[in-house]
Amino acid sequence: MRISDAQRRMLEFERARGWDRFKESQIFTHLVEEISEIGRHILVREGYKVRGLGHEVPEDDVAREFGQAFSLFLQLANRLGVDLEKAFTEEIERMERRFDPEKWRSYLEKGQGRG
């Protein structure tokens, strides 16, 4: 599915349910909530938060969290009149010009990118 098709489908979905009445701030806040749920999955996966040692165990279906976040991202882009396909294409082209692959690989191979 093209991104433009996903945006159109999300718009139709929202309108059919009257969800187009929600404010952008509400959609944005819900998006942040879903992204934080992805973050919980990462923290458990990396062992920073340990299951059974006082931390909530997130659902095992991280793909669903991505789907929820993406649908909210589409809603927000629609509200703000952003053509995500065009925006992404323009941004990746800028990034390709800005970030030289050889320089970055060399930098990371020298251990400079360790956090």
Phi and psi in degrees as a GROMACS rama.xvg file:
@    title "Ramachandran Plot"
@    xaxis  label "Phi"
@    yaxis  label "Psi"
@TYPE xy
-73.453  154.728  ARG-2
-61.3576  -39.489  ILE-3
-62.4816  -36.3657  SER-4
-66.2876  -40.3604  ASP-5
-63.5597  -42.2509  ALA-6
-62.8423  -43.2283  GLN-7
-64.7438  -43.8676  ARG-8
-63.0029  -40.7605  ARG-9
-64.4647  -40.6175  MET-10
-62.3372  -45.1181  LEU-11
-62.3832  -42.0081  GLU-12
-59.4013  -47.5093  PHE-13
-62.2877  -48.3866  GLU-14
-62.5636  -38.7652  ARG-15
-63.2867  -26.1021  ALA-16
-105.705  -1.48686  ARG-17
77.8772  12.1769  GLY-18
-72.6775  -10.9009  TRP-19
-68.7892  -2.6957  ASP-20
-84.6092  -16.4102  ARG-21
-67.0825  144.838  PHE-22
-75.6257  153.438  LYS-23
-58.9613  -36.5578  GLU-24
-63.7242  -34.9097  SER-25
-69.8905  -42.457  GLN-26
-64.0087  -43.8026  ILE-27
-61.1739  -45.6538  PHE-28
-63.344  -39.6811  THR-29
-65.3577  -39.196  HIS-30
-60.2657  -45.8502  LEU-31
-60.701  -40.3381  VAL-32
-60.4888  -45.4216  GLU-33
-66.8279  -38.0152  GLU-34
-65.0406  -37.0122  ILE-35
-66.3562  -30.2821  SER-36
-67.9021  -36.2289  GLU-37
-62.9949  -41.2546  ILE-38
-59.5122  -39.0436  GLY-39
-62.5261  -40.417  ARG-40
-59.0236  -43.8952  HIS-41
-65.039  -44.5342  ILE-42
-61.9641  -37.7802  LEU-43
-71.3909  -44.0627  VAL-44
-58.9654  -39.6931  ARG-45
-83.484  -5.50024  GLU-46
86.1195  4.48033  GLY-47
-69.2867  -41.8468  TYR-48
-107.317  129.105  LYS-49
-108.554  127.259  VAL-50
-59.8279  134.909  ARG-51
81.9915  -2.13214  GLY-52
-117.049  46.1379  LEU-53
93.2211  4.6886  GLY-54
-114.219  142.243  HIS-55
-64.6494  142.349  GLU-56
-94.6316  118.761  VAL-57
-69.9239  159.176  PRO-58
-54.105  149.885  GLU-59
-77.1404  -11.9177  ASP-60
-93.6814  76.8528  ASP-61
-66.1254  -26.7918  VAL-62
-61.0382  -37.4912  ALA-63
-63.9512  -39.0338  ARG-64
-62.8829  -40.4011  GLU-65
-63.526  -41.4498  PHE-66
-61.3287  -42.206  GLY-67
-65.5645  -44.7485  GLN-68
-62.6134  -42.899  ALA-69
-63.7898  -41.3866  PHE-70
-63.7006  -39.2911  SER-71
-68.2223  -37.7078  LEU-72
-62.2008  -41.6365  PHE-73
-62.1603  -43.9361  LEU-74
-58.9513  -46.337  GLN-75
-64.4481  -43.2442  LEU-76
-61.2167  -41.6157  ALA-77
-60.6072  -44.6608  ASN-78
-62.1176  -35.2524  ARG-79
-93.152  4.89827  LEU-80
70.2224  31.6487  GLY-81
-97.4892  124.361  VAL-82
-84.1332  100.415  ASP-83
-64.2024  -34.3831  LEU-84
-62.2361  -46.8181  GLU-85
-66.9192  -44.8855  LYS-86
-61.0233  -42.5811  ALA-87
-67.2479  -44.808  PHE-88
-58.5531  -45.8639  THR-89
-64.5239  -40.2543  GLU-90
-69.8242  -42.8581  GLU-91
-66.6025  -33.4136  ILE-92
-66.5285  -40.2045  GLU-93
-62.5638  -43.4058  ARG-94
-65.0658  -38.7911  MET-95
-62.521  -36.5266  GLU-96
-74.4936  -35.4265  ARG-97
-80.1485  -38.5397  ARG-98
-110.842  97.5785  PHE-99
-64.5253  124.266  ASP-100
-64.1859  -39.2724  PRO-101
-64.7262  -44.6419  GLU-102
-62.5284  -41.2584  LYS-103
-68.7457  -43.4113  TRP-104
-61.2437  -43.4542  ARG-105
-61.5904  -45.6674  SER-106
-57.9451  -47.358  TYR-107
-71.8734  -33.8688  LEU-108
-66.5811  -27.2058  GLU-109
-80.7668  0.636172  LYS-110
84.1922  11.9581  GLY-111
-72.534  -24.0079  GLN-112
-93.9745  16.7282  GLY-113
-84.9383  134.453  ARG-114
